[in-house]
Amino acid sequence: MLGGTEFVGRAVVEAALGRGWEVTVFHRGRHEPPCGVRSLLGDRTAPGGLAALAEGEWDAVVDTWSAAPRAVRDTARLLSGRVSQYVYVSSCSVYAWAPAAGYTEDAPLVEGAAADAEQTDYARDKRGGELAVLDTFGAECSLLVRSGLILGPYENIGRLPWWLNRIARGGPVLAPGPRDLPLQYVDVRDLSEWILGAVETGLGGAYNLVGPRGHTTMGGLLDACVRATGAQVELRWTDPDVVLDAGIEPWTQLPVWVPAGSDLHAALHAADVSRAIGAGLRCRPVSETVADTWSWLRSLGGVAPRRPDRPAVGLDPAVEAKVLGA
């Protein structure tokens, strides 16, 4: 596992250990890896930073890298011939904007990406990472996991933790409508189990990896937050036009939510995932994802870790109060 100490990487490692696998974690040493792994230290961005991987053989490698594609290229080349399968956790962001609702793995891809590129933007960086893996390992030995919205314990982006903490404070809560707005996401543990199953069966190619369209709704997600926290709240369902007219940014200021019928909703909550489901994807109910995330969050005192390279999420209480008051 390249990384393996935070969010997706950590979940993959814990799932692999749960299966009795022998796991090596290559990381920078900023966070402690799960107990029971072999730990190798290095920094993919530094000269000679891959030295710890110069020797050894593995059945598979899982890589979640999101920055300069050349780091994926360098790692793939170094491991070539010593790893049977390269799993790259990519993103549905690699599709050319704006993908139509129901887009499959055959949808057009973003242009301008390169395997040897420096860091540019998220979409081209992820596509460049895919190209780096394909260039070295070929299509049959490359598994491109194009994930969508990922939620669950260890989340270091802040989306579900923000909603949980906001609802835990109680009182009237700005709930962006409509209540039955379909959402699409995947629990990080379900993502991890699918990846490991794919490794066992030797899957190759690209897969949209997110739960089925409408696995839950905005109402289902927020109701689950209310039940998990036990807070005394009033969810005030608010028309999308009111939210947007107040200058509130979908997705960032109100995490997870984007207006129905928009390009953002088609891209983030309407991917075709029939291929992944056919290959064994199983998704737990939203109530379990939310309850387990709340338990984990409370174990940290309510403050979730945050990736410094991602924008802050959440709505200013003063803005929320102003909209509710209107």
SVG drawing of the C-alpha trace seen along z (x, -y; Angstrom):
<svg xmlns="http://www.w3.org/2000/svg" viewBox="-38 -38 56 53">
<polyline fill="none" stroke="black" stroke-width="0.4" points="0.0,0.0 1.4,-3.3 0.3,-5.6 -1.9,-3.5 -2.1,-5.7 -5.1,-7.9 -8.7,-7.5 -8.8,-5.3 -5.3,-3.9 -5.9,-3.1 -9.2,-1.4 -7.6,0.8 -4.9,1.8 -7.3,2.7 -9.5,4.7 -6.4,6.6 -5.2,7.3 -8.7,8.5 -8.4,11.1 -5.1,12.3 -3.0,10.8 0.6,9.7 0.7,5.9 3.6,3.6 2.9,-0.1 5.1,-2.7 4.6,-6.1 6.3,-9.3 6.0,-8.7 3.6,-11.5 1.0,-9.2 1.3,-5.8 0.1,-2.9 -2.2,-0.2 -0.6,2.4 0.5,5.6 2.0,4.1 5.6,4.0 6.4,0.3 8.7,-1.3 9.5,-5.0 10.0,-7.3 8.8,-10.4 7.8,-10.1 8.4,-13.8 12.0,-13.8 15.1,-12.7 15.8,-9.1 12.6,-9.0 11.6,-5.6 14.8,-3.8 12.9,-1.7 11.0,-0.1 14.1,0.8 13.9,4.5 11.0,6.9 8.1,8.5 4.4,8.1 1.2,9.6 -0.3,6.2 0.2,2.5 -2.6,0.0 -1.9,-3.6 -4.1,-6.6 -1.8,-9.4 -3.6,-12.6 -0.8,-15.1 1.9,-15.1 1.4,-12.1 5.2,-11.6 5.2,-10.3 3.0,-7.4 5.1,-6.9 8.3,-6.7 6.8,-4.2 5.2,-2.1 8.6,-1.8 10.4,-1.0 8.0,1.8 7.7,3.2 8.5,6.9 8.2,7.2 4.4,6.6 1.7,8.6 -1.0,6.0 -1.1,2.2 -4.3,0.8 -4.7,-3.0 -7.5,-4.7 -8.5,-7.3 -11.7,-9.4 -14.8,-10.0 -13.3,-13.5 -11.2,-12.0 -14.3,-12.3 -14.5,-15.3 -16.8,-18.0 -19.7,-17.8 -20.5,-14.1 -24.1,-13.2 -26.1,-11.5 -25.7,-7.7 -22.1,-8.0 -20.2,-4.7 -16.5,-3.9 -16.5,-4.6 -17.4,-8.3 -14.9,-10.8 -11.9,-11.6 -10.3,-14.8 -7.7,-16.1 -4.3,-17.4 -3.2,-14.7 0.3,-13.1 2.0,-10.4 5.2,-12.5 3.4,-15.7 4.0,-17.9 0.9,-18.8 -1.8,-20.7 -5.4,-20.2 -7.2,-17.3 -8.8,-15.9 -5.7,-15.9 -3.5,-14.7 -5.7,-11.7 -5.9,-10.9 -2.2,-11.3 -1.8,-8.8 -4.0,-6.4 -1.8,-6.8 1.4,-6.3 0.1,-2.9 -1.1,-1.8 2.2,-2.8 4.1,-0.5 1.7,2.3 -0.5,2.5 -4.3,2.8 -4.6,6.3 -2.5,5.7 -3.8,2.2 -7.0,1.7 -8.3,-1.9 -10.7,-2.5 -12.6,-5.6 -14.2,-6.5 -16.9,-9.0 -17.9,-10.5 -16.3,-8.5 -17.6,-8.7 -17.0,-6.8 -14.6,-6.6 -11.2,-8.2 -12.6,-10.8 -10.0,-13.6 -11.9,-15.8 -14.5,-17.0 -17.9,-16.4 -19.7,-14.0 -17.9,-15.1 -19.1,-18.7 -22.7,-17.5 -22.5,-15.4 -20.9,-18.2 -23.4,-20.7 -26.4,-18.6 -24.9,-17.6 -25.0,-21.4 -28.8,-21.2 -31.4,-23.8 -32.7,-24.7 -30.5,-23.4 -30.5,-24.6 -31.3,-21.5 -30.8,-22.0 -33.7,-20.5 -35.3,-18.7 -35.5,-16.1 -35.7,-13.3 -32.7,-14.4 -30.9,-11.2 -27.2,-10.9 -24.4,-8.6 -21.5,-7.7 -19.5,-4.8 -18.5,-3.8 -14.7,-3.7 -14.9,-0.2 -17.0,1.1 -14.6,-0.5 -11.7,1.3 -13.4,4.7 -14.2,4.3 -10.6,3.5 -9.3,6.5 -11.8,8.8 -10.7,7.4 -7.1,8.1 -8.0,11.7 -9.7,12.3 -7.1,10.3 -9.5,7.7 -8.1,5.2 -9.5,2.1 -11.5,-0.9 -14.5,-0.8 -16.7,-3.6 -16.6,-2.8 -19.4,-4.4 -22.7,-3.2 -25.8,-2.8 -27.6,-6.0 -30.0,-7.0 -28.5,-4.6 -29.7,-7.2 -31.2,-10.7 -30.3,-14.1 -33.1,-13.4 -31.9,-9.9 -28.4,-11.2 -29.4,-14.0 -32.0,-11.8 -29.2,-9.3 -27.1,-12.1 -29.9,-13.1 -30.4,-9.5 -26.7,-8.9 -26.0,-12.1 -29.3,-12.0 -29.5,-15.8 -32.6,-17.9 -32.8,-19.5 -35.2,-20.9 -34.2,-20.2 -35.5,-23.2 -35.8,-22.0 -35.0,-24.9 -35.6,-25.3 -32.4,-25.1 -33.0,-28.6 -33.1,-30.1 -29.8,-28.5 -28.2,-29.5 -29.6,-33.1 -27.9,-33.4 -24.5,-32.9 -24.0,-29.5 -21.7,-27.2 -23.0,-23.7 -20.6,-20.8 -18.2,-22.9 -20.3,-25.2 -23.1,-22.6 -21.0,-19.4 -22.4,-16.5 -25.3,-18.6 -25.6,-19.9 -28.7,-21.1 -30.9,-18.6 -30.7,-18.8 -27.3,-20.5 -24.1,-19.4 -22.7,-18.9 -25.4,-16.5 -25.0,-14.5 -21.3,-14.3 -21.3,-13.6 -24.5,-11.6 -25.4,-9.9 -22.7,-7.6 -23.5,-4.2 -21.9,-1.7 -23.4,1.5 -19.9,2.8 -18.7,2.5 -21.8,4.1 -21.4,6.9 -17.9,7.4 -19.1,7.7 -19.6,4.2 -21.9,4.4 -22.9,1.3 -24.0,1.0 -26.9,-1.2 -26.3,-4.9 -27.3,-4.5 -24.3,-2.3 -21.9,-4.6 -23.1,-7.6 -23.3,-5.9 -19.8,-4.5 -18.4,-7.8 -19.9,-9.5 -18.4,-6.9 -15.0,-7.5 -15.4,-11.3 -16.4,-11.2 -13.3,-9.1 -11.2,-12.1 -13.1,-14.6 -15.2,-15.7 -12.3,-17.1 -11.6,-15.2 -8.2,-15.2 -8.0,-17.5 -6.0,-17.2 -4.1,-20.4 -4.3,-20.2 -8.1,-20.3 -10.3,-23.3 -12.2,-23.8 -15.9,-22.7 -18.9,-23.9 -21.2,-26.8 -20.6,-29.9 -23.1,-29.9 -23.9,-33.5 -24.8,-32.8 -26.9,-29.9 -28.7,-32.0 -29.4,-34.7 -30.9,-32.3 -33.0,-30.6 -34.2,-34.0 -35.3,-35.1"/>
</svg>
